[in-house]
């Protein structure tokens, strides 16, 4: 179950259990603690890799971890809980790296949009200019009737599987009937 911390919620992996089997220490996302960490990491990537968004998590120490886009979030996180997760892309602006796009799109953790606070704090600590918020917000809800995970679109809080009402508050990691 999610637990409260100073930044908001901590999210545990709610995706397919078989993805946890992929977790290996050598496969964890690269921890980015400073602008120089990021610059070192980026310099080792091919231009084609920089053209795509990266998988990211914010670990429980409020550290940004990055991995190639097709990496699983649970692998990037080393199997642990996260304060935020999604996809992120970067661009150079006035000689510095800035976040071009960032979302909370992670069906493995389904973080609430309130996870932005942890994302912004980790980016600030890493010396990377964040935008003012998620450039794409994904609203996740679990249906209390059929237990299916939903992505809410256009403020339509209706389950796409059973047509029941979805709660307005985040409930993905809670108990289901």
C-alpha beads as a LAMMPS data file, in Angstrom:
LAMMPS data file: protein, C-alpha beads

177 atoms
176 bonds

1 atom types
1 bond types

-500.0 500.0 xlo xhi
-500.0 500.0 ylo yhi
-500.0 500.0 zlo zhi

Masses

1 110.0

Atoms # bond

1 1 1 0.000 0.000 0.000
2 1 1 1.202 3.552 -0.674
3 1 1 2.628 5.390 2.304
4 1 1 2.808 9.094 3.047
5 1 1 6.178 10.847 3.094
6 1 1 7.234 14.483 3.219
7 1 1 6.871 14.889 -0.543
8 1 1 3.569 13.066 -0.897
9 1 1 2.996 9.439 -1.790
10 1 1 5.391 6.588 -2.228
11 1 1 4.258 4.183 -4.931
12 1 1 4.874 0.454 -5.056
13 1 1 4.925 -1.545 -8.280
14 1 1 1.384 -2.536 -9.317
15 1 1 2.250 -3.833 -12.791
16 1 1 2.555 -7.456 -13.885
17 1 1 4.453 -9.510 -11.264
18 1 1 6.599 -11.215 -13.913
19 1 1 8.334 -7.874 -14.616
20 1 1 9.913 -8.005 -11.148
21 1 1 11.919 -11.007 -12.366
22 1 1 13.765 -8.614 -14.702
23 1 1 15.154 -6.573 -11.795
24 1 1 18.943 -6.855 -11.586
25 1 1 21.405 -4.459 -9.921
26 1 1 23.231 -3.869 -13.206
27 1 1 19.967 -2.947 -14.962
28 1 1 18.850 -0.211 -12.538
29 1 1 18.465 3.273 -13.923
30 1 1 21.430 5.636 -13.812
31 1 1 21.287 7.815 -10.683
32 1 1 21.630 11.495 -11.579
33 1 1 22.810 13.499 -8.577
34 1 1 24.230 16.536 -10.377
35 1 1 24.477 18.329 -13.703
36 1 1 27.888 16.732 -14.231
37 1 1 26.408 13.243 -13.627
38 1 1 23.834 13.983 -16.302
39 1 1 26.404 15.437 -18.717
40 1 1 28.650 12.375 -18.270
41 1 1 25.745 10.011 -18.886
42 1 1 24.398 11.928 -21.890
43 1 1 27.867 12.075 -23.484
44 1 1 27.919 8.267 -23.593
45 1 1 24.641 8.051 -25.536
46 1 1 24.164 7.918 -29.281
47 1 1 22.214 10.834 -30.816
48 1 1 19.391 8.452 -31.744
49 1 1 18.974 7.593 -28.034
50 1 1 18.701 11.287 -27.135
51 1 1 15.937 11.727 -29.691
52 1 1 13.576 9.530 -27.630
53 1 1 12.182 10.078 -24.147
54 1 1 13.755 8.128 -21.291
55 1 1 12.155 6.006 -18.621
56 1 1 12.569 7.713 -15.273
57 1 1 11.809 7.115 -11.621
58 1 1 12.373 9.207 -8.537
59 1 1 13.648 6.826 -5.881
60 1 1 12.877 7.031 -2.160
61 1 1 15.989 9.199 -1.633
62 1 1 14.515 11.765 -4.111
63 1 1 17.145 10.874 -6.733
64 1 1 16.370 10.917 -10.452
65 1 1 17.116 7.594 -12.157
66 1 1 17.134 7.366 -15.954
67 1 1 17.064 4.391 -18.301
68 1 1 16.385 3.836 -22.015
69 1 1 12.739 4.351 -22.993
70 1 1 11.855 0.697 -23.397
71 1 1 13.096 -0.139 -19.908
72 1 1 10.549 -1.195 -17.328
73 1 1 10.018 1.308 -14.516
74 1 1 10.333 -1.402 -11.876
75 1 1 13.744 -2.355 -13.294
76 1 1 14.851 1.290 -13.388
77 1 1 13.837 1.540 -9.709
78 1 1 15.638 -1.650 -8.729
79 1 1 12.297 -3.141 -7.678
80 1 1 11.709 -0.614 -4.919
81 1 1 9.005 1.954 -4.260
82 1 1 9.210 5.324 -6.007
83 1 1 8.103 8.898 -5.393
84 1 1 7.467 9.417 -9.107
85 1 1 7.791 7.650 -12.457
86 1 1 7.157 8.290 -16.121
87 1 1 8.891 9.375 -19.304
88 1 1 11.170 12.372 -19.788
89 1 1 13.019 13.966 -22.706
90 1 1 15.727 16.624 -22.708
91 1 1 17.119 19.370 -24.905
92 1 1 20.016 21.805 -24.761
93 1 1 19.022 25.405 -24.133
94 1 1 21.518 28.237 -23.644
95 1 1 24.279 25.722 -22.980
96 1 1 22.325 23.821 -20.314
97 1 1 20.215 20.700 -20.275
98 1 1 16.516 21.269 -19.638
99 1 1 13.522 18.962 -19.555
100 1 1 11.669 19.221 -22.863
101 1 1 8.785 16.868 -22.008
102 1 1 7.843 14.924 -18.884
103 1 1 4.877 12.736 -18.010
104 1 1 3.804 10.492 -15.161
105 1 1 3.047 7.732 -17.693
106 1 1 3.996 4.545 -15.888
107 1 1 1.510 1.701 -15.839
108 1 1 3.866 -0.170 -13.519
109 1 1 3.569 2.405 -10.722
110 1 1 0.614 4.576 -11.843
111 1 1 1.755 7.655 -9.928
112 1 1 -0.711 10.428 -9.200
113 1 1 -0.163 13.829 -10.802
114 1 1 0.733 15.110 -7.316
115 1 1 4.030 13.208 -7.749
116 1 1 5.248 16.266 -9.682
117 1 1 6.608 17.765 -6.456
118 1 1 9.118 14.906 -6.052
119 1 1 10.041 15.039 -9.759
120 1 1 10.734 18.786 -9.588
121 1 1 12.799 18.397 -6.414
122 1 1 14.938 15.613 -7.935
123 1 1 15.505 17.636 -11.116
124 1 1 16.490 20.725 -9.109
125 1 1 18.925 18.640 -7.053
126 1 1 20.427 17.288 -10.290
127 1 1 20.858 20.792 -11.713
128 1 1 18.415 20.206 -14.576
129 1 1 15.855 22.907 -15.340
130 1 1 12.343 21.448 -14.944
131 1 1 9.188 22.777 -16.599
132 1 1 6.449 24.146 -14.342
133 1 1 4.727 20.748 -14.176
134 1 1 4.087 17.582 -16.126
135 1 1 3.802 18.422 -19.817
136 1 1 1.481 15.412 -20.109
137 1 1 -0.554 14.374 -17.068
138 1 1 -1.941 10.849 -16.895
139 1 1 -4.785 10.255 -14.433
140 1 1 -4.878 6.666 -13.180
141 1 1 -7.792 5.142 -11.266
142 1 1 -8.728 1.619 -10.253
143 1 1 -12.386 0.704 -10.615
144 1 1 -13.888 -0.200 -7.230
145 1 1 -16.413 -2.479 -8.975
146 1 1 -14.308 -4.567 -11.357
147 1 1 -10.778 -3.776 -10.031
148 1 1 -9.464 -2.862 -13.497
149 1 1 -6.909 -0.103 -13.945
150 1 1 -8.167 2.871 -15.976
151 1 1 -6.594 5.913 -17.558
152 1 1 -9.064 8.781 -17.186
153 1 1 -9.387 10.872 -20.322
154 1 1 -11.095 14.247 -20.648
155 1 1 -12.328 14.207 -17.032
156 1 1 -14.552 11.201 -17.818
157 1 1 -14.374 9.238 -14.548
158 1 1 -16.220 6.180 -15.894
159 1 1 -14.663 2.707 -16.016
160 1 1 -14.029 1.649 -19.615
161 1 1 -14.500 -2.006 -18.607
162 1 1 -17.777 -1.948 -16.655
163 1 1 -19.184 1.612 -16.979
164 1 1 -19.152 2.214 -13.207
165 1 1 -18.093 5.549 -11.699
166 1 1 -14.414 5.938 -10.845
167 1 1 -13.303 7.780 -7.716
168 1 1 -12.015 11.351 -8.072
169 1 1 -9.122 10.607 -5.693
170 1 1 -6.132 8.428 -6.605
171 1 1 -6.784 4.824 -5.520
172 1 1 -4.608 2.575 -7.672
173 1 1 -2.623 0.993 -4.855
174 1 1 -5.461 0.684 -2.362
175 1 1 -7.555 -2.287 -1.428
176 1 1 -9.964 -3.435 -4.113
177 1 1 -13.161 -5.473 -3.783

Bonds

1 1 1 2
2 1 2 3
3 1 3 4
4 1 4 5
5 1 5 6
6 1 6 7
7 1 7 8
8 1 8 9
9 1 9 10
10 1 10 11
11 1 11 12
12 1 12 13
13 1 13 14
14 1 14 15
15 1 15 16
16 1 16 17
17 1 17 18
18 1 18 19
19 1 19 20
20 1 20 21
21 1 21 22
22 1 22 23
23 1 23 24
24 1 24 25
25 1 25 26
26 1 26 27
27 1 27 28
28 1 28 29
29 1 29 30
30 1 30 31
31 1 31 32
32 1 32 33
33 1 33 34
34 1 34 35
35 1 35 36
36 1 36 37
37 1 37 38
38 1 38 39
39 1 39 40
40 1 40 41
41 1 41 42
42 1 42 43
43 1 43 44
44 1 44 45
45 1 45 46
46 1 46 47
47 1 47 48
48 1 48 49
49 1 49 50
50 1 50 51
51 1 51 52
52 1 52 53
53 1 53 54
54 1 54 55
55 1 55 56
56 1 56 57
57 1 57 58
58 1 58 59
59 1 59 60
60 1 60 61
61 1 61 62
62 1 62 63
63 1 63 64
64 1 64 65
65 1 65 66
66 1 66 67
67 1 67 68
68 1 68 69
69 1 69 70
70 1 70 71
71 1 71 72
72 1 72 73
73 1 73 74
74 1 74 75
75 1 75 76
76 1 76 77
77 1 77 78
78 1 78 79
79 1 79 80
80 1 80 81
81 1 81 82
82 1 82 83
83 1 83 84
84 1 84 85
85 1 85 86
86 1 86 87
87 1 87 88
88 1 88 89
89 1 89 90
90 1 90 91
91 1 91 92
92 1 92 93
93 1 93 94
94 1 94 95
95 1 95 96
96 1 96 97
97 1 97 98
98 1 98 99
99 1 99 100
100 1 100 101
101 1 101 102
102 1 102 103
103 1 103 104
104 1 104 105
105 1 105 106
106 1 106 107
107 1 107 108
108 1 108 109
109 1 109 110
110 1 110 111
111 1 111 112
112 1 112 113
113 1 113 114
114 1 114 115
115 1 115 116
116 1 116 117
117 1 117 118
118 1 118 119
119 1 119 120
120 1 120 121
121 1 121 122
122 1 122 123
123 1 123 124
124 1 124 125
125 1 125 126
126 1 126 127
127 1 127 128
128 1 128 129
129 1 129 130
130 1 130 131
131 1 131 132
132 1 132 133
133 1 133 134
134 1 134 135
135 1 135 136
136 1 136 137
137 1 137 138
138 1 138 139
139 1 139 140
140 1 140 141
141 1 141 142
142 1 142 143
143 1 143 144
144 1 144 145
145 1 145 146
146 1 146 147
147 1 147 148
148 1 148 149
149 1 149 150
150 1 150 151
151 1 151 152
152 1 152 153
153 1 153 154
154 1 154 155
155 1 155 156
156 1 156 157
157 1 157 158
158 1 158 159
159 1 159 160
160 1 160 161
161 1 161 162
162 1 162 163
163 1 163 164
164 1 164 165
165 1 165 166
166 1 166 167
167 1 167 168
168 1 168 169
169 1 169 170
170 1 170 171
171 1 171 172
172 1 172 173
173 1 173 174
174 1 174 175
175 1 175 176
176 1 176 177
